[in-house]
Amino acid sequence: MARVKPTAKKLRLAKAGRESQSVPTWVIARTDGKVRMNPKSRRNWRTSKIKP
């Protein structure tokens, strides 16, 4: 990928990086372990791409 990215693409990549974080411990504790996984954290950089 190019080193110099368009700003819009950079913002999309940053948003995807924030969304892919794991669920906080206090959320798991508050929901009695029912919420453990973040559905958006399954995206892999090689298999599924973000909109260009």
VMD Tcl script that draws the C-alpha trace (Angstrom):
set ca {
  {0.00 0.00 0.00}
  {1.16 3.52 -0.64}
  {2.91 5.33 2.15}
  {1.08 8.58 1.45}
  {-2.62 7.79 1.84}
  {-5.64 9.99 1.09}
  {-7.10 11.54 4.23}
  {-10.48 9.85 3.78}
  {-8.91 6.40 3.55}
  {-6.70 7.15 6.55}
  {-9.78 8.09 8.59}
  {-11.57 4.87 7.57}
  {-8.54 2.79 8.54}
  {-8.31 4.57 11.91}
  {-12.01 3.96 12.58}
  {-11.65 0.28 11.73}
  {-8.68 0.07 14.09}
  {-10.70 1.58 16.92}
  {-13.67 -0.70 16.25}
  {-11.53 -3.82 16.30}
  {-10.57 -3.42 19.95}
  {-11.63 -6.07 22.43}
  {-14.60 -5.65 24.76}
  {-13.65 -3.91 28.05}
  {-13.47 -6.04 31.19}
  {-16.12 -3.98 32.97}
  {-18.62 -4.71 30.16}
  {-18.02 -8.45 30.53}
  {-18.50 -8.13 34.30}
  {-21.65 -6.00 34.00}
  {-23.33 -8.39 31.56}
  {-22.33 -11.50 33.57}
  {-20.17 -12.77 30.73}
  {-22.92 -12.68 28.10}
  {-21.04 -10.08 26.04}
  {-17.52 -11.37 25.47}
  {-16.69 -10.82 21.80}
  {-16.71 -7.74 19.65}
  {-18.39 -8.70 16.34}
  {-16.22 -6.24 14.40}
  {-12.95 -7.60 15.79}
  {-13.03 -10.62 13.45}
  {-11.83 -8.63 10.46}
  {-8.38 -9.64 9.27}
  {-6.14 -7.30 7.32}
  {-5.45 -9.90 4.66}
  {-8.82 -11.60 4.15}
  {-11.43 -8.85 4.26}
  {-10.73 -5.37 2.98}
  {-12.16 -1.99 3.98}
  {-13.90 0.12 1.37}
  {-11.18 1.99 -0.59}
}
mol new
graphics top color blue
foreach p $ca { graphics top sphere $p radius 0.5 }
foreach p [lrange $ca 0 end-1] q [lrange $ca 1 end] { graphics top cylinder $p $q radius 0.2 }
display resetview
